[in-house]
Amino acid sequence: MRSTTHPPVTSVASLPPGVRASPLRGRLRRLDESLTATRLAVLAGLLTLGVGIYLLTLPSALNGVLGWNEGYDEGVYVGAAVRFVNGVMPYRHFVLVQPPGIVLLFSPLALFGRAFGTLSSLELARLLTVLVLAANAVLAGLIMRPLGRFASAVAAFSLGTWMSLAWVGPHVELEPYLVFFDLVGIFLVFKGDEIASTRSVFFGGVAFGFATVVKVWGVLLAPLILLCLLRSRRKAGWLTAGVLVGGLVPTLPFFLAAPHAFFHDVITTQLGRNLFVGAAPTSFSYRLLFTTGMNAPFATGLIATTVAVPAITALFLALVLTGFAFARRRLLLVEWVALLASAAAFGGMFVSPFYAQHYAYFPAGFLCLLLASSLSRSREALLLLFRRFKRAGAPAPRRLGHLGFVCVAVATTSFLVVNQVRYGRLFYAEASNPTPALDALIPPGACVVSDYYVDLLAADRFTAASPSCPAPVDPLGMFLAEDNGNPQNATGPFPSQFVTQWVRYLSEAGYAELRTPYSDFIPWTRASIVWFEQRFRLVGGQRYAYPSPTIFDSYKAEYVYANISVP
């Protein structure tokens, strides 16, 4: 039987007499030897980090806010952490429809903001998100390292150059943190074709458990525990114990403080979430579009939906089937992990009728592992086929193949990075800084109620001097929790206690900052509008208009009202 191992590299001493080694060939060989799987993964992370830092240098990307709705979530997550470090408990004192993981992660940043202002907390959260995105690329590469540097490079660079990375960073979304803890868990538990030591398995379980505290989607990776169980019941027990510790210990204080509100906000509200009035569930083709990230280079969606996305999906499935069908070796344990995690995360994205673009980063974080495994196995099958039919002693085609692969890899990575930068510039072109206007209209320490709290965080008007000031952070979440899962643009009728709650918030506040007059983030009724007009007067604000048709939100504004009945 012929050996399929690569022939040893010929040393300079073994060359025939009179034949000199090419200096260029020697340098290329040393460069090739230095590019290990670990270094390639780190290189992908540095590339992702560089793009993220560049986007943060764009006007108002670091110290401002995004457009009409794109920056809403960071006001919720950073704001909840700021409330928490100031003694205001999520679920008990205000609605938060996500688990408390992000509150715990951002609490150190919020403590820093107590000394230097809430803008510093917001800026640190954005910088941390960029670091997490880079770390995810590195982790993806390290997970696939047992398959060789080719698979490691594919996993790291495919995640690090995912075309729609601007959807999840540098601004704050939950998905990068969810993927981070899940990848940490996979890295700690599964080592190539083996399960790691008991201690590593336990801490990997802690990472899996905390992922569910960041976002409940983490439970979708439960099949990995069963996979571990097939190899070792003892280690599966330690993994389960770690999951329970990582999931229950951080959650328990919040649950005990308000059991009913916690379960209602995090579980019941999310399960009962309705679509916007008149909206249809996101189609299968568009969910595929978002998952591939192709919505970024093709903003219209027409070409991508009708041609590119089906073609990429078919190519991806062909690679998976080719890798499974023609590779001679069996699947390693880490490849089963990639397959199961991808199927669970991708399938989970089709359960809910509501779908936001940034959700797509969650399945993308695991599909890159499956892509690396499939390409690696397909490459192995092609190399085996090539060796069977090549002429004996002709190494030139092999060198040519390596050169072609390097050229294709560099060209593809360059295209993806350029697209990330181009799309990121477009995405952050609508960022603006509300600080000058809000600073001039709202005195420091004033009690302010808003429908878009990231504005107040950026302007350092989020925390009031009075402890009795109302402390909501998520008006949209309040609609979901208080109005039977209906989103904020529902036309009513609204529950009377929900309307009364907002009237009380406004009556106790000295100022109200709204994106539009009578914003639909607040349950306005005819009576509450009349009441508001009698108690509040418009004192100023600012408006932004973007004439470019490529801007997502062509217009946005902030309107500030003063409560004339509050001294």
C-alpha positions, 0 to 999 in steps of 0.5 A: 500500500502506497504511503500518503504522507508528504515527502520530507523537505530536502535540506541544503546539505542533501542537495546534489553537488553544484546545486545551490538553494535559492535564498527566496525558497529558503525564506519562503520555507521558513515563513511557511514553517512559522505560520502555525495553526495558532499563529494563523488564528491569532492573525485572524483575531488581529485582523478583526481587531484592526477593523473594529478599532478602525470603525470606532475611529469613525465620526461619533462611532465611539462617543455618539449613538447610531440611527433611529433604532440600530443603537437602541440595544446598547442603551438597554444593556449598558443602562441596566448595568449602570442601574445595577451598580447604583442599587437598582435591581433588574426585574424587581425595579425595572423590566429587562427581557434578557437574562442578567449575564450582560449586566454582570459583565458590564458592571465593572464598566458601570462602576468605572462610569460612576467616577468618569461618567456614563459615556466612559461606560458606553465607550468601554462596552463598545471597545470590549465588544470589539475585543470579544469579536476578535477573541471569537475568531481566535477561539474558532481557529484554536478549536479546529487546530487538531485538524491542521492549520488549514482548518484552523485558518478557515475557521478563524478568518471566516468568522473574523471576516464575516461580512456583516460584522458591523451588525454586532460590533463595535456597538453592543449586542448580546450575540458576540458574548453568547458565541464567546462563552460557547466557543470557550466551552467547546475549546475547554471540553473537546480536544480533537478526538478526545474529551479534555481533563475533568477540570477542563470539562467542568470549567467548560460547562461553566462557560456553557452555563454562563452563555445561557445567562447572557442569552437563553439561546445557549440552551441550544447547545445541550446536544454537546452534553449528550455527545460528551455522555457517549464518550464518558459518563463521568465527564458528562456528569462534570460537564453538567455540574459545570453548566448548572454552576455557570447558569444558576449561580449568577442567576439565583440572586436576581431570581430570588429578588423577584421570582415572578418578574424574572420568569415573566420578563425572561421566559414568558415575554420572550415566548409570547413575543408578537410581530409588529402590526401588519408585519409578516414573519421573516422569510426563510430566504432572508434568514439565509441571507442574514446568516451568510452575511450577504445582506451587507455587500448587497444592500438591496437584497435583490441579487443576493436573495435570488442568486448569491444566497442560493448559490452559496448555500448550495456550495456550502452543502456540497462542501459538507457532503463532499467532505463526508462522502469522500474523505477517507478518515472518520469524523473527529469528535471536534468535527461532530461538535461543529456539525451538531452546534451548527445544526442546533444554532442554525435550526434555532433561528427558524423557531421564532417569527421575529428575527433581527439581523444581528441574530445571524452572528450566533449560527455564523459562529458555529457554521465557520467551524463546520465550513473549516471541517468540510473544506479540510476534508474536501481538500484531503479527498482532492489531495488523495485523488491528485496523488493517485493520478499524478505522474511519479516524481513531478512535484511542480503541480503540487507547488503550483497548487499551494501557490494557487491556494495562497493567492485565492486565500489572500484575495478572498480575505482581502475582499472580505476585509474591504467589504467589512470596512466599506459596509462598516463606514456605511453602517456608522455614517448615521452615527451622531453625538447628542451630547452638545444639545442635551447638555445645554437643555438638561442640567446635570443630575436632573431626573430624565425619562427617555424612550431611547436611553443610549442618548442619555448615556452618551450625554451623561444625563442617565443617572439622576441625583434623586434616588426616587427618579423612575428607572426604566431602561427598555421601553420596548421591553416594557411593551413586550412585558406589559402589553402581552408580547406586543411590540412598541408600534402596536396601536392599542388599546393598551392595558390601563395599568401600563398607561398609568405606569408611564404617566407616573414616570413622566409626572415624577420626571423633570424632563422627557427626551423623546425621539419623536413627539408622542413616540410609539415607544410609550403607550400614548392615549388621547387622555395621556397626550392631553395631560402631557401637553398641559404638564410639559413644554418643548424646550429644544432638541436637534434633528439630523437628515441624511440625504443619501439613499444608502443610509438605513435611517434617513432621519432622526431627532431628539426632542427635549420637554421640560415638566413645568410642574416640577421646580 
